[in-house]
Amino acid sequence: MRIFENPIGTTAAGRRGATGLSGLVIVCIATACGGDRIVSSESAGLTDSTALSAPVGGGPESPDSAGGLIAATAQAPGIVYGTYGMDASLLNSVHTGTLRGGGMDQNNVISILSAVRSKGGRIVLKLCNGKDSYVKNSDGTFSFTKWKALVDRFKQTNFGPYLSDGTIIGHFLIDEPQRAAKWGGKSIPASTVEAMAKYSKQLWPGMTTFVRAGPTWLATSSIGYTYLDAGWAQYAASKGNVGSWIAAEVAAAKRKGLGLAVGLNVLDGGNGSSGIRGISGGSAMSANEIKSYGTALLDQSYACAFYNWMYDSGYYGRTDIKSAMAAMSTKAQSHQRTACRQ
């Protein structure tokens, strides 16, 4: 069995090498909101699969909010604590990366990567663009053909330097394939997700592949995952006891040989105790919920990355939420370094 060193200096042996997501942070941009009312990302032209089209910023000398530059990628401790929906200019000692999809193409991707690198941050690329509508047939079902056409835009892009230095964490293949209601009444089969991962590996063998689906769903398929590297288990209070839930996700990931990124649906996955209205009729998480649920997730040594859904300036600007996020980021930095390619 071959041993590979991953971009942040950890080593792991595994079925496909170990270029891990252990420094993963997922970030884009969302709209601001006022008071205790979170503005719907959909009403702002964004969805959970959409990033703002404006280029991410931040120069080599840009200080973070703690007064210094983010640690170099290769020296980043523990696992990353990040947020889906935050601009690269906001990367700091708490939130240290970005996910980019919408508004990114073969003409601007290098400038985006350079901006993230200049902040010492990390990026996950959603190469099939942002909104799910870009990869749907007329009946709302998933189109593998459209997905491949969007990914093919980047065939000639030289991702090598950004993969080798750890700036690129991996390729986010698709969002929530298990949700039939999202895909014209037909979930995307696990076999298709694996085929998508295979296509990605044919183009970029060294790029980690992952999907926003829990390993418990991925494990319902009898297929073996050769090309898909990791799932993403995102917790919301509606999923029941957090300890039991995450233990089941970890067990499923291990059975299928998959890595596991974890995180919280902070904007819409609360239990109602915060009194903060969520973005789609639910409740945003309170600071206590973030710390309680986040601790349970971070107590799992198998977790290779932690990131929340998703950024909102009003919510993230609250003093109590900032304190809770900082506490969880500290725990993530002391977490065992774990590869997302098992």
Buried (B, 14 or more C-beta within 10 A) or exposed (E): EEEBEBBBBBEBEBBBBBBBBBBBBBBBBBBBBEEEBBBBBEEBEBBBBBBBBEBBBBEEEBEBEEEEBBBEBEEBEBBBBBBBBBBBBBBBBBBBBBBBBBBBBEEBBBEBBBBBBBBBBBBBBBBBBBBBEBBBEEEBBBBBEBBBEBBEBBEEBEBEEBBEBBBBBBBBBBBBBBBEEBBBEEBBBBEBBBBBBEBBBEBBEBBBBBBBBBBBBBBEBEBEBEBBBBBBBBBBBEBEEBBEBBBBBBBBBBEBBBBBBBBBBBBBBBBEEBEBBBBEEBBBBBBEBBBBBBBBBBBBEBBBBBBBBBBBBBBBEBEEBBEBBBBBBBBBBEBBBBBBBB
